[in-house]
Amino acid sequence: MAKTVEDYHREWQAEENCGGIPGLAPDEITVTPTSCIIFDANLGAFPGMSDGYHVLRDFGDAICYYRHWELGRQFGDAEKLSPEEAAHKQVAEDFFDALLLRFVNKGYQAKVEQELKDGVKQFLRDIVVYRVFVLPDDLPALLEHTGNPLVSWDEEESAAESQPPFNLNNPEHCEALYQRLMDMMT
């Protein structure tokens, strides 16, 4: 059964203070055939530590990541907000909620990636979304970006002809891709 907007909000609100992906411990996070991988940067972070990958269960979780986690980090305690900040936060929440509603009702549509990027740029200072990869459709682009995670970096060029094909339905391949993404951040 597909998740509703209320399901997404309930899950993320339960996790707002933890910073995790709802229902998953950090060691349980991996790439799945429906994952959404975000490559973004927090330009207000420490130099050299700003670019990162977020592996989320689907595009709805990607929207909620920015709506619940990043907005919460940016605005902090609601009681301490000025009227202008509270209004800005409300407009941002409304934007992300409308995007989530459209995703739940119509599924993922490629043009929504740009809308998410634009919303993050408009409402979240210091955060830039470079790329959103929604699986399974964006798997070729993601593998072009990361290289084949089944082959080590130093073997990649010499093994181009004999590379094993990546299989998104193979949990070991998905774990290798997740590990490659984490390695690219260090």
Summary of the structure (lengths in Angstrom):
residues: 186
radius of gyration: 17.4
end to end distance: 37.2
largest distance: 60.6
contacts: 496
relative contact order: 0.15
helix: 52%
strand: 11%
